Amino acid sequence: MKARIKGTYEWLDFEATVLQNTELITEGYLCVKTGEVYKKEDLVFFDEYKDTLNVEPPKSINWQDVRVRAAIAALNGLLSDVNHHGNSIDFVRQAINCANELVKQLKGE
């Protein structure tokens, strides 16, 4: 089962196991990756987490909005490259071309 340790953001695989102390036997969860055992209260289980999201997919996609946001992100990336030289018009055209190509690929054209 997928879970993450509280306070972290990495989803890991866990297997239910039994923790056996001298006087106490409780349920625990073994992390497949690290081999460490955790108590249930120390974990956030994916199935419980996704049920709290209640996110509905958008009914339709506003491709112009996607294009504008992609162009802004591309322009940000271009301007952050210290080795990239050119004037502002070149940067804007390149960002728009990147955004147009992204939308085209996303739409499957």
C-alpha positions as CSV (number, residue, x, y, z in Angstrom):
1,M,0.0,0.0,0.0
2,K,1.2,3.5,-0.7
3,A,1.7,5.9,2.2
4,R,4.0,8.7,3.2
5,I,5.6,9.4,6.6
6,K,4.1,12.5,8.2
7,G,6.2,15.5,7.5
8,T,7.6,14.2,4.3
9,Y,6.3,14.3,0.7
10,E,7.6,11.0,-0.8
11,W,5.0,8.3,-1.3
12,L,6.5,4.9,-0.4
13,D,5.3,1.2,-0.4
14,F,4.4,-0.3,3.0
15,E,3.4,-3.7,4.1
16,A,1.3,-4.4,7.2
17,T,3.3,-6.2,9.9
18,V,3.1,-6.9,13.6
19,L,5.2,-5.0,16.1
20,Q,6.0,-7.2,19.1
21,N,7.5,-5.6,22.2
22,T,7.9,-7.4,25.6
23,E,4.4,-6.6,26.8
24,L,2.6,-5.1,23.8
25,I,1.7,-6.5,20.3
26,T,0.5,-3.8,17.9
27,E,0.0,-3.4,14.2
28,G,2.7,-1.6,12.3
29,Y,3.8,-0.9,8.7
30,L,7.1,-2.0,7.2
31,C,8.6,0.4,4.6
32,V,9.7,-1.7,1.7
33,K,12.4,0.7,0.6
34,T,14.1,1.3,4.0
35,G,13.1,-1.7,6.0
36,E,11.9,0.5,8.9
37,V,8.7,-0.1,10.7
38,Y,6.2,2.7,11.5
39,K,3.0,3.0,13.5
40,K,-0.2,3.8,11.7
41,E,-0.5,7.3,13.4
42,D,2.9,8.2,11.9
43,L,1.7,7.6,8.3
44,V,-0.6,9.2,5.8
45,F,-2.2,6.6,3.5
46,F,-2.7,7.5,-0.1
47,D,-6.2,6.0,-0.3
48,E,-7.3,8.2,2.6
49,Y,-5.5,11.2,1.3
50,K,-6.9,11.1,-2.2
51,D,-10.5,10.9,-0.8
52,T,-10.0,14.3,0.9
53,L,-9.0,16.1,-2.3
54,N,-12.5,16.0,-4.0
55,V,-11.1,17.5,-7.2
56,E,-13.3,17.4,-10.2
57,P,-11.7,17.6,-13.7
58,P,-12.4,20.7,-15.6
59,K,-15.4,20.5,-17.9
60,S,-13.5,22.1,-20.7
61,I,-10.0,23.4,-21.2
62,N,-9.3,27.1,-21.9
63,W,-6.5,26.6,-24.4
64,Q,-5.8,30.3,-24.7
65,D,-5.2,30.4,-20.9
66,V,-2.9,27.4,-21.2
67,R,-1.1,29.1,-24.1
68,V,-0.6,32.4,-22.1
69,R,0.6,30.6,-19.0
70,A,3.0,28.5,-21.0
71,A,4.4,31.5,-22.8
72,I,5.0,33.3,-19.5
73,A,6.7,30.2,-18.1
74,A,8.8,29.8,-21.3
75,L,9.8,33.5,-21.2
76,N,10.8,33.1,-17.5
77,G,13.0,30.2,-18.4
78,L,14.6,32.1,-21.4
79,L,15.3,35.2,-19.4
80,S,16.9,33.1,-16.6
81,D,19.5,31.7,-18.9
82,V,22.6,34.0,-18.6
83,N,24.1,32.5,-21.7
84,H,21.1,33.3,-23.9
85,H,21.6,36.5,-25.8
86,G,19.2,38.5,-27.9
87,N,16.7,41.3,-27.7
88,S,13.4,41.2,-26.0
89,I,11.4,40.7,-29.2
90,D,13.4,37.5,-29.9
91,F,12.7,36.2,-26.4
92,V,9.0,36.9,-26.7
93,R,8.8,35.2,-30.1
94,Q,10.6,32.2,-28.9
95,A,8.4,31.9,-25.8
96,I,5.2,32.2,-27.9
97,N,6.5,29.5,-30.3
98,C,7.2,27.2,-27.3
99,A,3.7,27.8,-25.9
100,N,2.1,27.2,-29.3
101,E,3.9,24.0,-29.8
102,L,3.1,22.8,-26.2
103,V,-0.7,23.5,-26.8
104,K,-0.5,21.7,-30.2
105,Q,1.1,18.6,-28.6
106,L,-1.4,18.6,-25.7
107,K,-4.3,18.8,-28.0
108,G,-2.9,16.0,-30.1
109,E,-2.7,17.9,-33.3
